Amino acid sequence: MKIILLAGGGGTRLFPLSRTRFPKQFLKVTGDDSLFAQTVKRFLAVTQPQDLVVITNRAYEHLVKAELATCGAKEASVALEPAGRNTAPAIALAAAFCRDKLGAAESEVLFVTPCDHVIEPVDAFAAAVQDAVKLAETGVIVTFGIRPTGPETGYGYIQAGRDLDGAFTVDSFREKPDRETAERYVAAGNYYWNSGMFAFTMGRFLEELAAQQPAIAALAAQPLEQVLERFEETPDISIDYGIMEQAANVRVIPLPAYWNDIGSWDAIYDVLGKDGDGNALQGDCLSIDCKNTLMLSNRHLVAGIGLDDLLVVETADAILVAKKGESQKVKDVVANLKGRGRREASEHLTDYRPWGRYTILGEGPDYKIKRIVVEPGQVLSLQMHHHRSEHWVVVNGTALVTIGDREQMVCDNESVFVPQTVKHRLSNPGKVPLVLIEVQSGRYLGEDDIVRFEDVYGRSSQ
């Protein structure tokens, strides 16, 4: 068995916490672990790290690998999508990777799952996975269905047919419905929410792929290098719409566990603990005479007075206020911001890089101030800027700095100046994180003013 972890999606429905550069699978919603880390740990209950294959894109590669190491799963494989092409091509890429890199046979089961769900308890889920894998080994395509708790319009639905020892035949897959249709599904009693999790042998998947998406199947049959080179040519289509809606011999197993796809701020409210007035408070929040309200603070104090059925989410650079029940429209906010070219649509003030992270502390005409954290043993690229100079002040740790032909150590409370157009490099040779303040000065301070000459992470100039 190979577990295919789909972790490439950007997501817009949890703005301002989730953004393109830091999507929801990396958020810590219900504890100290991110949703991605929770997913990995769930599957470590049924298999070894070597049987995990993460499909993601290059922008998230360092985040994924850092999370895998934290989970004790650094032996897991990571395959990078050259471009976002939805779940059907992503799973085809995973099949080619398992075949060529891991030596998987067509009889081996692939269990495909998103990485941004809350599922509890782990032991019940693990038992359900093992049941699904056994059934998939017989040539059946298996999916988990979630018994609806209400007429949700944000999920696709699965219409169940005959009961075959606890696994139902699938009469149809249905797209996300309007409210009236969702109410009809719930009243019928034989409709389940589509969890997005599937189990099938690799051969069974490729068989359906050839029948319904021959272009993707033809590419998946090529060596992995060819799949990667031509991946952008594949159609942008989901496994549900592109394969499952017409697939034969599909079974749905009702998942005997709590499931929440954390697809909206209303869903976040549902999974968080509540006070006596039904308020879900996270971070530095003060509630006076509030009821049934979500208040989430990341940096600043959030104080609410007399709020009822509201969602209030604060981050360092954006605040969202919405009525409960309206959070599916958050994606419209993001679309509006993208249309206006606003940075907030895709980036936080904190950005994660392979070597660590930086946070923008302040900026204005001709200047920008960052707090930079470089993890032990990591090194930034040898680079140069056409339009800015930089001044580095070490707050904690020791920096090894190269400026032109000169190399020097810079320690706590010491500083160094990097002139415009001069090659430079920064690294952390120590055992603790290196923290420094960077002050940029210049006419243009965009992140694309980086000319890289050498980079241990294989990045080009951006």
Steps between C-alpha positions, in 0.01 A plus 500: 500500500611851418337806659472790253484829691366784283657818641527736205181706528508872578154560643320830553212423735697557823634844412665688668665211686545282190659654190658376180852506646385331823186290438271340755671160513783668691275679749489392864125504562425252776828457685878517468511306172407638160222330305768348276690362800179359646435322170848348493470376858162340429652289224807409703252297707449267200824512301868600496639842393655336193150429367391866512515702176430872521389676181558874529649790306844657522373799699410270790789253473697634797184527715407139421848365574525693826162365611594143405818524706303632798255209471775238490425429134796650317538171306173581319525580129418844360400544135473854362232600251646724227164684493163485671271270299243379758470155653467264201839594346655519850399141573624391157836659588493314832440169319795562268717593797403187695568284194837648401647615834349256750460190283126470563310238301158557346351275769611735778231713665525878489309678776448862391420771752497878544718640780276767650229311690432440869418131568457349847565257659810367326442133590151498343636666188792256478263203520283650224807550277599136542147388409504723191837364389383139531195576287708691244729197461202317343491752213233728644542877520428608857416842642407622846165671541413732787149487643360854467421698813308757297432630147853616424547673160881502516545124447442259217268206574506125437171318439519156660321195362493139624668402826766233436628410848542859613636632170229653283490504122527853360209610286645843423738779596333842526660843473463760776124569514291806576325517837172348383673206334722441805191488722349239267818290517503504879131412519551202265739339748722324246729790409843553654744787485791426269813481716742514205674180619532204263662156497572291189772285357732690272389280210131571567565874507697491176225293338235762580740778405553344155123462450405854602809720478713342224731801467596484868529120483730516199731735683491295822618197301824682412814503718476737795739751342265533202199534729667793676615665177152491343290535816383850412335359187251295704143626548408672825242253633407341833487126562131535596392668177757340269479140619271414790174628355520238222706229671362148538506280808538773764417452868447756774580419863342729763792634705446406867682806633466876539595679178530868415671631189561842661370655181367824650511718809166352601674159502784643710242624751347151513827323594621747764405486867232743619442701816167508684357750251594293195802718412812343345794716608857442385793730569491833684122557505263676738127426477232712673136403451582301185321183392571224248791696353843400373780737598852410388805717566850449365686817600273767651243506779152444358217630720136430419194656661146375440591288200262222395561233233805676356840385373794730587847395383806721553846459346794738490384669180129421455175464696197301385155567646207292371164363604498132583353311206656742250859374515480319163517849348852558634631374166330801341705728724820332382393527135434871550842553658672310219318713246635810671854364513509495881788313664269376776323269256799266489761596759526539877742743661689184601635294210663159528814407307713182484751657741248641749260795487470876502237740631443852368501731803446825314531659158456828321636696205857386439534279811397162640579339837504121545558259786690205351540155659757262349486143634824331620721380217297681232637741241341762274593525135800695374312797358498863397241779480488766229280747686563472874763487773458308825605550861501190723493513882543164678258461792576140596750242378801530272494580130761408241484783247658525157511848339694517177833323562483545876369239747436581866317384812235734641381436859230631737458879492735535204405626154619498143416702187435344156539756217275500194616276207757313716486120521420377851398194698374427851518169689453363850795281606371473858276265696218746575278701265663817369277806546580832336333823400540603137449859389466539122548836331441573133264613228362149439464240776307215332595139567566456128810722527715196580771379262617159623844370407508191722220332695508174694122466461504510119306827467547736207492881514158642585 
